[in-house]
Amino acid sequence: MMWTQDARCKNVVRNAMTRGFSGSPSFSFCRNLSACRKDLIEWNHNCFGNLDVKLKQLDKMLTECQAQQHRCIFPTEEQLNQEQRLLLEYEELLKLNDTHWGQKARHDLVWHGA
């Protein structure tokens, strides 16, 4: 899963599942599970957000960076480093997006059949 590849996921689950709710063990577990779900949804939104939007923003930044370099005869080292950082970030987002859609396809296959 995409989430489990991120080291922070484990902390979100651990923190949510160790909350102290009063009541029977099963009630406490259900409340912790509900809190865990809520925390994971919020964490996902904050960490990953909308991958398509992020990819479009990064593509625009990369295009602008490359256009700026083409206007110069000799791009500065800073410009080249910025382009490299943007390319690496773009590649990471593409990998996350591939993982996301692969998981979605497997989920749909399991729930809806082949």
C-alpha positions in Angstrom: 0.0 0.0 0.0 1.0 3.5 -0.7 0.6 4.6 2.9 2.7 1.8 4.4 5.6 3.0 2.2 5.7 6.2 4.2 7.4 5.9 7.6 5.0 8.4 9.2 2.0 6.1 8.7 3.1 3.8 11.5 3.2 6.7 14.0 -0.3 7.9 13.0 -1.7 4.4 13.7 0.3 4.0 16.9 -0.9 7.3 18.3 -4.5 6.7 17.3 -4.6 3.2 18.8 -3.1 4.2 22.1 -5.7 6.8 23.0 -7.4 6.0 26.3 -11.1 5.6 26.0 -13.1 4.4 29.0 -15.4 1.4 28.7 -15.2 -2.2 27.8 -12.1 -3.4 25.8 -14.3 -3.9 22.7 -15.8 -0.4 23.0 -12.3 1.1 23.6 -11.0 -0.8 20.6 -13.8 0.4 18.3 -13.3 4.0 19.4 -9.5 3.7 18.8 -10.2 2.2 15.4 -12.6 5.1 14.6 -10.0 7.6 15.7 -7.3 5.8 13.7 -9.5 6.0 10.5 -10.1 9.7 11.1 -6.4 10.4 11.7 -5.3 8.5 8.6 -7.8 10.4 6.4 -6.4 13.7 7.7 -2.8 12.5 7.5 -3.4 11.3 3.9 -4.8 14.7 2.9 -1.9 16.6 4.5 0.9 14.3 3.3 -0.3 13.2 -0.1 -3.1 15.6 -1.0 -4.5 15.3 -4.5 -1.7 13.8 -6.6 -3.1 15.0 -9.9 -3.2 18.6 -8.7 0.4 18.3 -7.4 1.6 16.8 -10.6 0.1 19.6 -12.7 1.6 22.2 -10.4 5.0 20.6 -10.5 4.7 20.2 -14.3 4.0 23.9 -14.6 7.0 24.8 -12.3 9.3 22.5 -14.3 8.1 24.0 -17.6 8.8 27.5 -16.3 12.2 26.5 -15.0 13.2 25.0 -18.3 11.8 28.0 -20.3 13.9 30.3 -18.1 17.0 28.2 -18.8 16.4 28.3 -22.6 16.3 32.1 -22.4 19.8 32.1 -21.0 22.9 31.3 -23.0 24.5 29.6 -19.9 22.1 28.5 -17.2 23.4 29.0 -13.7 24.2 26.1 -11.4 21.3 27.1 -9.2 18.9 26.9 -12.2 20.3 23.4 -13.1 20.0 22.3 -9.5 16.4 23.6 -9.3 15.5 21.7 -12.5 17.1 18.5 -11.1 15.1 18.8 -7.8 11.9 19.4 -9.7 12.5 16.4 -11.9 13.2 14.1 -8.9 10.1 15.4 -7.1 8.0 14.9 -10.3 9.4 11.3 -10.6 8.5 10.5 -7.0 4.9 11.8 -7.5 4.6 9.7 -10.7 5.6 6.6 -8.7 3.1 7.4 -6.0 0.4 8.0 -8.6 1.2 4.7 -10.3 1.0 2.9 -6.9 -2.3 4.7 -6.2 -3.9 3.6 -9.4 -2.5 0.1 -9.2 -4.1 -0.3 -5.8 -7.3 1.2 -7.0 -7.4 -1.3 -9.9 -6.7 -4.3 -7.5 -9.5 -3.0 -5.2 -11.9 -2.7 -8.0 -11.0 -6.2 -9.3 -11.6 -7.7 -5.8 -14.9 -6.0 -5.2 -16.3 -6.1 -8.7 -14.7 -9.1 -10.3 -12.8 -9.5 -13.5 
